[in-house]
Amino acid sequence: MESILVSERKARTKDRGERREEALRPSRYLGYDRDALGVYLVSRGAYRIAESQFRRAIWLNPFEPRFKDHLACCLYKQERYREAKEWILRALAQKEDEEARHILALIEQELQAREHNTARAGTGAG
């Protein structure tokens, strides 16, 4: 019984924290903790969990282009190149950045390679 009460209390505390975030958003001061957690998760190979943290960071603070850069990199690691390109273009629309340009070049290179392989497979099949 006591363990149930403790877990319910933890759930309420988490809900309260999330409610506070939601009440304060969008804010230029939010999202940095979630972004840092996402970067750590990417370094550990936990891309899907990292992606959710980056998306939450962007939702909380849509003003920070770095969060979009990190999401694009995470999507790139998951080989979701089209979606990664959308996000890196959003980041570049907010702020020109050499690193973001480099990420875009990598994404476009992968997309071109896939198109080339698809075209080659289509010609070889006929």
N, C-alpha and C positions, 0 to 999 in steps of 0.2 A: 504494500500500500504506500509506504513512504517513498519507494523508488518511483512509483507512478507520479506522485506529487512533485518530485524533483524534476522528472522529465517534462511534466506539464509546465513547470516554472521556467525551465530552460526554453521551451517552445515559445512561451509568452515573451520572454526576454528577447529572443531572436525576432519575434514578430514586432515587438516594440522598436527595436533597432531598425528594422526594415521600414516600419511605418515612419520613423523619424527621417530616414533617407528620402522616402517618397514625398514627405511633406516639404523637404528642403530643395528638392530637385526642380528644375535644372540649376545647378550651381557650379561655378568655376572652382570651387574648393572641394568638391566631392569626387570620388572615384579613384583616387590615387592609391588607396589601399587595395582595392580590387584589381587594379592594373598591376601593381607589384606582385600580388598573389598569382595573377595570370602569367606574368613573366617567369616566376619561379616554377609554376606548373608546366610551362612549355619546356623549361630546362630539364624537367623530370620525364618528359614525354607524355604527360597527361593532357593531350591537346583538346579533347572535348570539354573537360572541366575548365581548362584555361579559357577556351572560347566563351563559355558562359560568364566567366569573370570579366572578360574584356567587354562583352555585350552589356553587362550590368554597369560597368564603368562608363561606357559611352552613353547609356541611358541616363545615368546620374549627371554626367557632365559632357554634353555634346560639344562643348567649346574646345576641348583638348584634342588636337589632331594626333598626338602621340598614341592615344588609346586606339584610334583607327589604324594606325601603322601596325601596332602590336596585334590587333585582330587580323589584319591582312596577312601578317607573317604566320600566324597560327593557322589560318585557312590554307595558306600555301603549304605548310608542313603536312596538312591533311589532303593535299592534292586537289583542293577545291579552288582551282585557279580563277575561274570566272567570278566567283564571289569575292575572292581576294582582290581581284582587279577593281571591282566596284568599290570596295572599302578603301583601297589605296588612292583611288581617284577622289574619293570624298575627302580624304586627309589632305591631298594636294590642293584641292579647291579651297580648303581653309588656310593652308600655309605651304608655300613652296619650300621644299626641303630636299637636300641632296640625297639623304638616306632613303627617303620615300621614293625618289626618282630611281634609285638603284633597285629597290624592291619591285617597282613597276616594271623595270627592264627584265628582271628575273622572271616575273609572272608572264610577261609577254613572250619571253623566250620559251617557256614551258607550253604556253598555249599554241605557239607556232609549231613546236615539235609535235604536239598532239595532233594538230590539223594535218601536218605532213605525214605522220604515221597513219592517220585515218585515210587520207587520200591514197597513200601507197597500198594500204590493205584493200581499199576499194578497187584499185586497178589490178592488183594481183588476184583478186577473187574472180574477175571476169574472164 
